[in-house]
Structures are given as structure tokens and as C-alpha cells.
């Protein structure tokens, strides 16, 4: 698990490096708030197609080759971004980067291969901590490289830094990462199509409820993420460096909770209760953001939001994995990631027009209203145990 943690962390540092810069660079090319949010969302548009495919491929071929190929795609996308000199190139590079990011399902499946069901929330929390730590260091590094002037953000240097970090992650994966899925556990045939697997998932009531809840929460959170830089620029005049420091703090909260607390909290309260608590905290953070016009209030909101996501995301992924047999986890987690990717299209796709038409606070009021629905759904999750017995969870399904 340590090697996977390191590889995901380095790759996510590279991803995080460019996050504070994209909205400013889009504006540099004359993009409207709606175009900026769609530029951010097109990453997820590619991910929604590739996550289920790469998840199923990892069930058939193993986790390691899927992770290696996706890292190569990430390197290519960052290089393209570094050489971009027009808005369409930003969109194209983000689409390619999203295709490489489909490896998230394979990484999650890797965790389920090497952890018993009772320790799965902790394993997912460690993977989430790698994401959080990457987002902690990456945006701060990107903001430092680009500078604090929002009118002269330099995207090329951070993009090349991101490409170098992904290349380092690829080298580590080649040298150190071992395959987690034994040959006897792999599918001998291609398995169901993405649409068929999605239909199968939606016919299973608990999985349907979990994935719908995941979709709703990620939609609201993504609406905030993709407009946050524009909001802080409008409210405080901030540039990439200041936004990067905020991401540094947000990532620190994610890391501390997911690396140190999520395992103990899930054992004490159960994943379903953590999902409900996380939903409440995200709702409070979103409704509070329009009123966070002083630094102390903003820091409070910037604590509630990542704390809520740190509780919700690994817990709900753990619950989803417990509904899957060993030979279908990659595919089902891929469907869940595809739902999350769709949410990252829908959320920003609504947030940008709301920001343009009704002002900077409108996306957060809408997000808070959506999270009320998420809270209601979370309170209906079965407790304390969901689905099949622990013994059945790791048995491959009959073909």
C-alpha cells in the first residue's frame, strides 16, 4: 500500500500544480465564467467514459498495466498544456488528462485487493490521504511557480513541472509496484459493457442509493471547486498564489482526517454515519461561503468543506466496494467514478451560468440546497452493516 500511496501522491501533486492556474489562464484567453467552468469540467467528461473502461480492464488484465498506461497519458496531457497558446488547446489537454485520470478506479480496486473488508474504509482513507496530500502540496507549488498576479499567470512552467512529476510516478510504478490481482481472480473474458454494468448496478437498490448520493454530493462540491478561484478574485482580488495557499490548507485538513482518523471513526460509528455527517458539513460550508468575507470566516468555511468531503468520500467508496464481489470491484468502482465524473460535469455546467447570471454567490446557495437532498439520502442508508456478509463480499460472482 505504501508504494501505491507514493505513486498516487506524486501524480496528484502534478495534477494539483495546475489547479490554481486554470481559471486565470482561461480568463487570459478571453473565457467567460461559463467557459472557465466548462474547461474545468471537460476533464471529467473524458473521465466519465474512461473510468468504467479502465476499471473493467483492470479486472481482466490486472491493476498495474492500467495504472502505467494512464500515467503515460497524464504526462502527454501536461506537455500539451504547457505548449498551449489558444483556449481550444486548454480544452483538448484537459480532455486528454481526464482520460488518464480514469486510473482512479484501478487504484481503488488495488486497495480492495490488498485489504480485508473490515479494514477497507481505512485503506480508502489512505488513498484519499494521498489525493489530499497531493492537493496540499501541488496547488501551493503551482501558485508559487506562477506568481500572485492574476493577470500574468504563467501556465507553461507549472505544466512542465506536472509532466515531470507524473514521469517520476511512472518510473516508480515500473520499478516498484507489484500486481495485486492474482491471475485466477481475473476475468477470462471481457465482461459486460459499460452500459450493461451501469444498468446492473442501478438494479441493485443499495448500490443505486450509494451512487446517487455520491453523484449529488460531488455535483455540489464540484460547483464550488470550479468557481472558487473566480469567487476569491472577485471578493478579495486574489491570484493563483493566494488560491494555492488556500488549497494547501484544504489539503492539509483532508490528509489529517483521511490518514489519521477515518479508520478509527469508521470502526466506531460505521461508514453510513460518516457519510451523513460529511453531507451535513458540506452543506454548512456551502451556505456559509457567501458570508465568508473576512479571513476568519473564510478559514472556518474552508475547514468545514474539506472535513465533510474527507468523511464522505472514503466512507461511501468503502460501502460501494462492500457491495461488489472480488471479480467485479474494478468495474463497479469504475461506474461509481463515472458517476462522480458526470457530477463534475453537471455541477460546474450549472455553476458557471449561475455565476454569470445571478452573481458570485449563486452557485453556493444552489449547492447548499442540493446538499439538503444529500443529507436526507444519507440518513436513509442502512446501518450498521450494508449488503452481503463479509465472507460473501470477497467471493467472485458466478458467471
C-alpha positions as CSV (number, residue, x, y, z in Angstrom):
1,X,0.0,0.0,0.0
2,X,2.9,2.4,0.7
3,X,4.2,2.2,-2.9
4,X,0.7,2.9,-4.3
5,X,0.3,5.7,-1.8
6,X,3.6,7.3,-3.0
7,X,2.7,6.9,-6.7
8,X,-0.7,8.4,-6.4
9,X,0.6,11.2,-4.2
10,X,3.3,12.2,-6.7
11,X,0.9,12.0,-9.6
12,X,-1.7,14.1,-7.7
13,X,1.0,16.7,-6.8
14,X,1.4,17.1,-10.6
15,X,-2.3,17.4,-11.1
16,X,-2.7,19.9,-8.2
17,X,0.1,22.1,-9.6
18,X,-2.1,23.4,-12.4
19,X,-5.4,23.7,-10.5
20,X,-5.0,27.3,-9.2
21,X,-3.9,28.5,-12.6
22,X,-6.6,27.1,-15.0
23,X,-9.3,29.7,-14.2
24,X,-6.9,32.6,-14.6
25,X,-5.3,31.2,-17.7
26,X,-8.8,30.7,-19.2
27,X,-9.6,34.3,-18.5
28,X,-6.3,35.3,-20.1
29,X,-7.6,33.7,-23.3
30,X,-10.9,35.6,-23.0
31,X,-13.0,32.9,-21.5
32,X,-16.2,33.8,-19.7
33,X,-17.1,32.2,-16.2
34,X,-19.2,29.7,-18.0
35,X,-16.4,28.7,-20.4
36,X,-13.9,28.5,-17.4
37,X,-16.2,26.1,-15.6
38,X,-16.7,24.0,-18.7
39,X,-12.9,23.9,-19.3
40,X,-12.6,22.5,-15.8
41,X,-15.5,20.1,-16.4
42,X,-14.2,18.7,-19.7
43,X,-11.6,16.8,-17.6
44,X,-14.5,14.9,-16.1
45,X,-16.2,14.5,-19.4
46,X,-13.3,12.3,-20.6
47,X,-13.1,10.6,-17.2
48,X,-16.7,9.5,-17.3
49,X,-16.0,7.4,-20.4
50,X,-12.6,6.0,-19.4
51,X,-13.2,5.2,-15.7
52,X,-15.5,2.3,-16.2
53,X,-13.4,1.0,-19.2
54,X,-10.2,1.2,-17.2
55,X,-11.8,-0.4,-14.2
56,X,-13.1,-3.3,-16.2
57,X,-9.7,-3.6,-18.0
58,X,-8.0,-3.8,-14.5
59,X,-10.4,-6.7,-13.6
60,X,-9.3,-8.5,-16.8
61,X,-5.6,-7.6,-17.2
62,X,-4.6,-6.6,-13.7
63,X,-4.3,-3.2,-11.9
64,X,-0.6,-2.5,-12.7
65,X,-0.7,-2.2,-16.6
66,X,-3.8,0.1,-16.4
67,X,-2.0,2.4,-13.9
68,X,1.1,2.5,-16.1
69,X,-0.7,3.4,-19.3
70,X,-2.8,6.1,-17.6
71,X,0.4,7.7,-16.2
72,X,1.8,7.9,-19.7
73,X,-1.4,9.7,-20.9
74,X,-1.1,12.1,-18.0
75,X,2.4,13.0,-19.0
76,X,1.3,13.7,-22.6
77,X,-1.6,15.9,-21.4
78,X,0.6,18.1,-19.2
79,X,3.1,18.6,-22.0
80,X,0.3,19.6,-24.4
81,X,-1.0,22.0,-21.7
82,X,2.5,23.5,-21.4
83,X,2.6,24.3,-25.1
84,X,-1.0,25.6,-25.3
85,X,-1.4,29.0,-26.9
86,X,-5.1,29.1,-27.5
87,X,-8.3,28.3,-25.5
88,X,-9.2,25.2,-27.5
89,X,-5.8,23.7,-26.6
90,X,-6.6,24.1,-23.0
91,X,-9.9,22.2,-23.5
92,X,-8.1,19.5,-25.6
93,X,-5.4,19.0,-23.0
94,X,-7.9,18.8,-20.2
95,X,-9.8,16.1,-22.1
96,X,-6.7,14.0,-22.5
97,X,-5.8,14.5,-18.9
98,X,-9.3,13.3,-17.9
99,X,-8.8,10.1,-19.9
100,X,-5.6,9.4,-18.0
101,X,-7.4,10.1,-14.7
102,X,-9.6,7.1,-15.3
103,X,-7.0,5.2,-13.3
104,X,-8.7,6.2,-10.1
105,X,-11.0,3.1,-10.3
106,X,-7.9,0.9,-10.8
107,X,-6.2,2.4,-7.8
108,X,-9.3,1.9,-5.6
109,X,-9.6,-1.7,-6.9
110,X,-5.9,-2.2,-5.9
111,X,-6.8,-1.2,-2.4
112,X,-9.7,-3.6,-2.2
113,X,-7.4,-6.4,-3.4
114,X,-5.0,-6.0,-0.6
115,X,-7.3,-5.1,2.3
116,X,-9.9,-7.2,4.1
117,X,-13.4,-5.8,4.2
118,X,-13.2,-4.7,7.8
119,X,-10.1,-2.6,7.0
120,X,-11.4,-1.2,3.7
121,X,-12.5,2.2,4.9
122,X,-9.0,2.7,6.3
123,X,-7.5,1.7,3.0
124,X,-9.7,4.0,1.1
125,X,-8.9,6.7,3.6
126,X,-5.2,6.2,2.9
127,X,-5.8,6.5,-0.8
128,X,-7.8,9.6,-0.1
129,X,-5.0,11.0,2.0
130,X,-2.6,10.5,-1.0
131,X,-5.1,12.6,-3.0
132,X,-5.4,15.2,-0.2
133,X,-1.6,15.4,0.2
134,X,-1.2,15.8,-3.5
135,X,-3.7,18.7,-3.5
136,X,-2.0,20.1,-0.4
137,X,1.4,20.5,-2.0
138,X,0.5,20.7,-5.7
139,X,-1.6,23.9,-5.7
140,X,0.8,25.7,-3.4
141,X,3.7,24.7,-5.6
142,X,1.8,25.8,-8.7
143,X,0.8,29.1,-7.2
144,X,4.4,29.7,-6.2
145,X,5.7,28.9,-9.7
146,X,3.0,31.0,-11.4
147,X,3.1,34.1,-9.1
148,X,0.4,36.1,-7.4
149,X,-0.6,38.4,-10.3
150,X,-3.9,37.0,-11.7
151,X,-3.4,39.0,-15.0
152,X,0.0,37.3,-15.8
153,X,-0.3,33.8,-14.6
154,X,2.3,31.6,-16.2
155,X,0.8,28.2,-17.0
156,X,3.7,26.7,-19.0
157,X,6.2,26.2,-16.2
158,X,3.7,24.6,-13.8
159,X,2.5,22.3,-16.6
160,X,6.0,21.1,-17.3
161,X,6.6,20.6,-13.6
162,X,3.4,18.4,-13.6
163,X,4.7,16.4,-16.5
164,X,7.9,15.8,-14.7
165,X,6.2,14.6,-11.5
166,X,3.9,12.2,-13.5
167,X,7.0,10.9,-15.2
168,X,8.6,10.2,-11.8
169,X,5.4,8.4,-10.7
170,X,5.6,6.3,-13.8
171,X,9.2,5.4,-13.1
172,X,8.3,4.4,-9.5
173,X,5.4,2.3,-10.7
174,X,7.6,0.4,-13.3
175,X,10.3,-0.3,-10.7
176,X,8.3,-0.9,-7.5
177,X,4.6,-1.5,-8.0
178,X,3.6,-5.2,-7.9
179,X,0.4,-6.6,-9.4
180,X,-2.3,-7.0,-6.7
181,X,-4.8,-9.1,-8.6
182,X,-3.8,-12.8,-9.0
183,X,-4.3,-14.4,-12.4
184,X,-7.0,-16.8,-11.0
185,X,-9.1,-13.8,-9.9
186,X,-9.1,-12.1,-13.3
187,X,-11.9,-12.3,-15.7
188,X,-11.3,-14.7,-18.5
189,X,-13.5,-12.7,-20.9
190,X,-14.2,-9.1,-21.4
191,X,-17.3,-9.0,-19.2
192,X,-20.3,-6.8,-19.6
193,X,-20.2,-3.5,-21.4
194,X,-20.1,-0.2,-19.5
195,X,-23.8,0.4,-20.1
196,X,-24.7,-3.1,-19.1
197,X,-22.6,-2.8,-15.9
198,X,-24.2,0.5,-15.2
199,X,-27.7,-1.0,-15.6
200,X,-26.7,-3.9,-13.4
201,X,-25.5,-1.5,-10.7
202,X,-28.7,0.6,-10.9
203,X,-30.8,-2.6,-10.5
204,X,-29.2,-3.2,-7.1
205,X,-31.0,-1.0,-4.6
206,X,-28.2,-0.3,-2.1
207,X,-25.6,0.4,-4.8
208,X,-28.1,2.7,-6.7
209,X,-28.7,4.7,-3.5
210,X,-25.0,5.0,-2.7
211,X,-24.0,6.1,-6.2
212,X,-26.9,8.6,-6.5
213,X,-25.8,10.1,-3.1
214,X,-22.2,10.2,-4.4
215,X,-23.4,12.0,-7.5
216,X,-25.4,14.6,-5.6
217,X,-22.6,15.4,-3.2
218,X,-19.9,15.6,-5.8
219,X,-22.1,17.9,-8.0
220,X,-22.4,20.4,-5.2
221,X,-18.8,20.2,-4.2
222,X,-17.5,20.5,-7.9
223,X,-19.7,23.6,-8.4
224,X,-17.8,25.2,-5.5
225,X,-14.4,24.0,-6.6
226,X,-14.6,25.3,-10.2
227,X,-15.8,28.8,-9.2
228,X,-13.8,29.2,-6.0
229,X,-10.9,31.0,-7.7
230,X,-13.2,33.3,-9.6
231,X,-15.1,34.0,-6.3
232,X,-12.0,34.8,-4.3
233,X,-10.7,37.0,-7.2
234,X,-14.0,38.9,-7.2
235,X,-14.3,39.1,-3.4
236,X,-10.6,39.7,-2.4
237,X,-8.7,40.3,-5.6
238,X,-6.7,37.1,-5.1
239,X,-4.5,35.5,-7.7
240,X,-3.0,32.0,-8.2
241,X,-0.6,32.2,-5.3
242,X,-3.3,33.1,-2.7
243,X,-5.7,30.4,-4.1
244,X,-2.8,27.9,-3.9
245,X,-2.3,28.6,-0.2
246,X,-6.0,28.0,0.4
247,X,-5.7,24.7,-1.3
248,X,-2.7,24.0,0.9
249,X,-4.8,24.4,3.9
250,X,-7.8,22.5,2.5
251,X,-5.5,19.6,1.5
252,X,-4.0,19.5,5.0
253,X,-7.4,19.0,6.5
254,X,-8.1,16.2,4.0
255,X,-4.8,14.5,4.8
256,X,-5.1,14.7,8.6
257,X,-8.7,13.3,8.6
258,X,-8.3,10.6,6.0
259,X,-4.8,9.4,7.1
260,X,-5.3,9.5,10.8
261,X,-8.9,9.5,11.7
262,X,-11.1,7.8,9.1
263,X,-10.2,4.2,10.1
264,X,-11.0,4.8,13.8
265,X,-14.1,6.8,13.1
266,X,-15.5,4.2,10.7
267,X,-14.9,1.4,13.3
268,X,-16.7,3.4,16.0
269,X,-19.6,5.0,14.0
270,X,-19.8,3.0,10.8
271,X,-19.4,4.3,7.3
272,X,-23.1,5.2,6.8
273,X,-23.0,7.7,9.8
274,X,-19.8,9.2,8.5
275,X,-21.4,9.8,5.1
276,X,-24.3,11.6,6.8
277,X,-22.0,13.7,8.9
278,X,-19.9,14.6,5.9
279,X,-23.0,15.7,3.9
280,X,-24.1,18.0,6.8
281,X,-20.7,19.6,7.0
282,X,-20.5,20.2,3.2
283,X,-24.0,21.8,3.3
284,X,-22.9,24.1,6.1
285,X,-19.7,25.1,4.3
286,X,-21.6,25.9,1.1
287,X,-24.2,28.0,2.8
288,X,-21.5,29.8,4.8
289,X,-19.2,30.7,1.8
290,X,-21.2,33.7,0.6
291,X,-20.9,35.3,4.1
292,X,-17.2,34.5,4.5
293,X,-16.0,38.0,3.6
294,X,-13.4,38.1,6.4
295,X,-10.4,35.8,6.7
296,X,-11.5,34.1,9.9
297,X,-14.9,33.3,8.4
298,X,-13.3,32.1,5.2
299,X,-11.0,29.8,7.1
300,X,-14.0,28.3,9.0
301,X,-15.7,27.6,5.7
302,X,-12.5,26.2,4.3
303,X,-12.4,23.8,7.2
304,X,-16.0,22.6,7.0
305,X,-15.9,21.8,3.3
306,X,-12.8,19.5,3.2
307,X,-13.7,17.9,6.6
308,X,-17.1,17.0,5.1
309,X,-15.5,15.5,2.0
310,X,-12.9,13.7,4.0
311,X,-15.6,11.9,5.9
312,X,-17.9,11.3,2.9
313,X,-15.7,10.2,0.1
314,X,-13.7,7.2,1.5
315,X,-16.7,6.0,3.5
316,X,-19.0,5.9,0.5
317,X,-16.4,4.2,-1.6
318,X,-15.9,1.6,1.1
319,X,-19.6,1.0,1.2
320,X,-19.7,0.6,-2.6
321,X,-16.8,-1.8,-2.6
322,X,-18.6,-4.0,0.0
323,X,-21.4,-4.4,-2.4
324,X,-19.1,-5.9,-5.0
325,X,-17.6,-9.4,-5.4
326,X,-13.9,-9.6,-5.9
327,X,-14.0,-10.1,-9.6
328,X,-16.3,-7.1,-10.3
329,X,-14.9,-4.4,-7.9
330,X,-12.9,-2.6,-10.5
331,X,-15.9,-2.3,-12.8
332,X,-18.3,-1.2,-10.1
333,X,-15.9,1.3,-8.7
334,X,-15.4,2.5,-12.2
335,X,-19.1,3.0,-12.5
336,X,-19.0,5.0,-9.2
337,X,-16.2,7.1,-10.5
338,X,-18.0,7.7,-13.8
339,X,-21.0,8.9,-11.7
340,X,-18.6,11.2,-9.9
341,X,-17.2,12.4,-13.2
342,X,-20.7,13.1,-14.5
343,X,-21.3,15.1,-11.3
344,X,-18.1,17.1,-12.1
345,X,-19.7,18.0,-15.4
346,X,-23.2,18.8,-14.2
347,X,-22.1,20.8,-11.1
348,X,-19.7,23.2,-13.0
349,X,-22.0,23.2,-16.0
350,X,-24.7,24.7,-13.8
351,X,-22.4,26.8,-11.6
352,X,-20.8,28.8,-14.4
353,X,-24.1,30.1,-15.8
354,X,-25.4,30.8,-12.3
355,X,-22.2,32.8,-11.5
356,X,-22.6,34.8,-14.7
357,X,-26.3,35.4,-14.5
358,X,-27.0,35.8,-10.8
359,X,-23.7,36.7,-9.2
360,X,-20.8,35.1,-7.5
361,X,-22.8,33.6,-4.6
362,X,-25.5,31.9,-6.6
363,X,-23.6,28.6,-7.1
364,X,-23.2,28.1,-3.4
365,X,-26.8,28.7,-2.5
366,X,-27.7,26.2,-5.1
367,X,-25.1,23.7,-3.9
368,X,-26.3,24.0,-0.3
369,X,-29.9,23.3,-1.4
370,X,-28.7,20.2,-3.3
371,X,-26.8,19.0,-0.2
372,X,-30.0,19.1,1.8
373,X,-31.1,16.3,-0.5
374,X,-27.8,14.5,0.0
375,X,-28.3,14.7,3.8
376,X,-31.8,13.2,3.5
377,X,-30.4,10.4,1.4
378,X,-27.5,9.7,3.7
379,X,-29.9,9.4,6.7
380,X,-31.7,6.6,4.9
381,X,-28.6,4.4,4.4
382,X,-28.8,1.0,6.2
383,X,-26.9,0.8,9.5
384,X,-24.7,-0.6,10.8
385,X,-23.9,-3.1,8.0
386,X,-24.8,-3.0,4.4
387,X,-25.3,-5.8,1.9
388,X,-23.8,-9.2,1.9
389,X,-21.8,-10.9,4.6
390,X,-18.1,-10.2,4.9
391,X,-17.4,-13.7,3.7
392,X,-19.5,-13.3,0.6
393,X,-18.1,-9.9,-0.3
394,X,-14.8,-11.4,-1.4
395,X,-16.2,-14.4,-3.3
396,X,-16.2,-13.9,-7.1
397,X,-19.7,-14.0,-8.6
398,X,-20.7,-17.0,-10.7
399,X,-20.5,-16.2,-14.4
